[in-house]
Amino acid sequence: MKKLTLITLMLLVAVAAFAGPGFRGKDGPWRHGENPREMVQSFKLFKLTEFLDLSEEQTTKIYPLMADMNKEMDEHREAMREKMQELRKALKDDDVSDREAARLAMEIHDMRGEQHEAMHEMQGKLMDLLDDEQKAKFVVFESRFEDHVRGIKERMHDRRGDGDGPGRKGRDPRR
């Protein structure tokens, strides 16, 4: 088990080294300026390896798959963020018709569906690498991890006074 933990940590460091600019800042990883999403993704990989008790062979197959999944999800999020900015701008612009705004809203809706399909497909590939017990544990892990991250986000919003939804304390949803 110690050998597997060492290998896991080495793989985690390797993934972190190639994950993006947040991990290569002059202050090094886990410091100010770190990309929080990358930190969460790295932490998730580590905890997933530990919780599922992955073999060395599984680890070497799952880490690249997770890296691909994270990259694809980041691309989906960025495209949706840009489309959302376009929709917000359209809602502020009196010259834009309701039909145009509705078209943008439907595009965002479709993009969300595509994102969910892509995530489902990638998770299916990951589950193909697991034994029966690990598959069950993976589903539990995903649920717990999402709940944990959601709780952290809510606590952060509460501390900043942002609230927790579209009607955040006086915030105009068109912004």
N, C-alpha and C positions, 0 to 999 in steps of 0.2 A: 504494500500500500504506500509506503514511503517513496518507493521508486516512482509509482504512478503520480503521486502528488508532486514530486520534483519535476517530472516530465510535463505535467499539467501546468505548473508555474512557468516552466521554460516556454511552453507553447503560448501561454497567456502573454508573456513578455514579448514574444515574437509577433503575436497578433497586434499588441499595443504598438510595437515599433512601426508596423506597416499600416496601422489603422487610419492615420491622418495627421494633420498638423497639430492637433491638440496634444498628441503624445510626444511631439518632438520640440516643444517649446524650450526656450533657454533655461527655464526653471525645472524642466523634467516633468514626468508624469505626476498626477494627483496634486498639482499645485494650482495656484490662482491662474485663471486664464484657460484652464482645462475645459475641454468640451464635455459638458455633463452627460450628454447622450453616449459618448464613447466610454466614459467612465462606467455608466450603468451597464452598457453592453459587455464590457470586460468583466465586471463584477458578476453579471448574469452567467457568462461562460464558466467562470470559476465555480459558482454555486451549483450550476447545472451538472458539471463534472463531478462534483462532490456528492450531490444529492442522488444522482443516478448511478454512482459508482461505476463510471465508464471505464472500459478497458483501454489499454494503450492504443489498440487498433481502432476502436470506436472514436477515441479522442482525435486521432489524426485525420479521420474522415469528417467528423462533426464540426471541428473548428473552422475549416475552410467553408463548409456549407453555411454555418452561422454568419461568417464574415460576408458571404455573398448575400445572404438574407438581409443582413443589416444594411448593406450598401443599396440593395434594391428598395428596401423600405425607406431609406433616407431620400432616394431619388423620387419615390412616390410622394413623400411628405413635402419635398421642395416644390414639385410640380403643383401640388394642391395648394400650397402656401401662395404661390404666384397667382394661381387662378382665383384664390380667395381675395387677394389684393385687388385684382381686376374687378371682382364683383363689388367689393367695398367702394372702389372708385366709381363704378357705374351707379351705385345707389346714391352717392353724393352728387353726381352729375345730373342736373335736371334735364339735360338734352338726351339722355339715354332712356330708351323706352322700357316699360315694364317687361315687354317681351324679350328684350336683350338681356335684362337682368335675370329673367327666368331661365333663359338659355344657358347663361353662365352657371346658375344654380344647378341645373340638370347636369352640366358637365362635371361639376364638383361631385355631385351625387354618383355619377358613373365612375369617376376616378376613385372614390371610396370603395365602390364595389370591386374594381380592378385590384385595388390594394389588398382587400380582404381575400380575393381569389389567389393572388400571388403568395400571400402569407400562408394560406391553407395548403397550397401546392408545396411550398418549401418545407413546411412542418411535416407534410406527408413523406417527403424525402428523408427528413431527419428520423421520423418514426420507423422507416424501413431499416434503419441501422440499429434499432434497439430490440432487445428481447421483450417478451410479453410483460414481465414485471416492470421493466424500465419504461415501456410505453405508458403503463398506468401511472407510474411515478412522474413521468414527463407532463401528463395532463394536470396532475395535482400541482406540480412545480410551476407550470405556466400560470395557473389560476392564482396561486399564492403570490408569485412574483409580481404579477400585474396589480393585485390588491395592495401589496406592499408599496410599489412605486406610486400608485394612485394616492395612498395615504400620505406619503411623503410630499407629493405635489400639493395636496390639500393643506397640509400643515404649513408649507411654504407660502401658499396664497394667503392663508389666515394671518401669518406673521406680517406679510406685506400689506394686508388689508385689501387684497384684490377680490375677495369673495371667491365663489366657486362655480360660476356659470355665466351664461350669456348676459344676465342682468347684474353683473358685478357692480355694486355700489356706485350708481350714477354713470356707469360706463355706457356709452352709446354703442349698440351692437353693429352699427354701420362703420365703425372705425376699424 
